[in-house]
């Protein structure tokens, strides 16, 4: 992920300037807490309003491809959208935190961490427990056939073990429809 350094640092700076509440999620967050793995995109959980979206579009300039109309339409329907770095073709997926209660919980529980593709900059990252839950949800949505999500979760659990807040994971697992997967993880 080191190739993403410049564009990721630029984007983090822009999100901070528009005062968006955000956290790194997905495989980038898994890399923070578990095993590092290469990915061509970066997932962000974001809470912002349309005025902030407009400022982000204006400030992104020619460094990023950002379709404001598409972003606004997606945002209004709680759907993800993306921003593409013209510097290194990194795709940043924006997932609206207000799409469900779990998104808001992830932002409340985020932590400042060092992320490999951001050099020494500390940025908000979803908690390891919330990364586990989100990855389990993606695994479930993929009909439990996308092995990389399950492998990410196993690596994270192996790295963090009993340091994880299992009460949080066990409480949210059934709410997200992945209670059986949480049980399966605990049995490993």
WORA-V912522 format. One record per run of one state. SS is the DSSP state (a for helix, b for strand, c for the rest). FROM is the first residue (numbers start at 1). TO is the last residue. If there is no record, write none. Layout:
ss=SS from=FROM to=TO
ss=SS from=FROM to=TO
This chain:
ss=c from=1 to=1
ss=a from=2 to=17
ss=c from=18 to=20
ss=b from=21 to=25
ss=a from=26 to=33
ss=c from=34 to=40
ss=b from=41 to=47
ss=c from=48 to=49
ss=a from=50 to=60
ss=c from=61 to=63
ss=b from=64 to=65
ss=c from=66 to=67
ss=a from=68 to=76
ss=c from=77 to=80
ss=b from=81 to=85
ss=c from=86 to=90
ss=b from=91 to=96
ss=a from=97 to=99
ss=c from=100 to=100
ss=a from=101 to=109
ss=c from=110 to=110
ss=b from=111 to=114
ss=c from=115 to=115
ss=a from=116 to=118
ss=c from=119 to=121
ss=b from=122 to=125
ss=c from=126 to=127
ss=a from=128 to=141
ss=c from=142 to=146
ss=a from=147 to=163
ss=c from=164 to=165
ss=a from=166 to=175
ss=c from=176 to=178
ss=a from=179 to=187
ss=c from=188 to=188
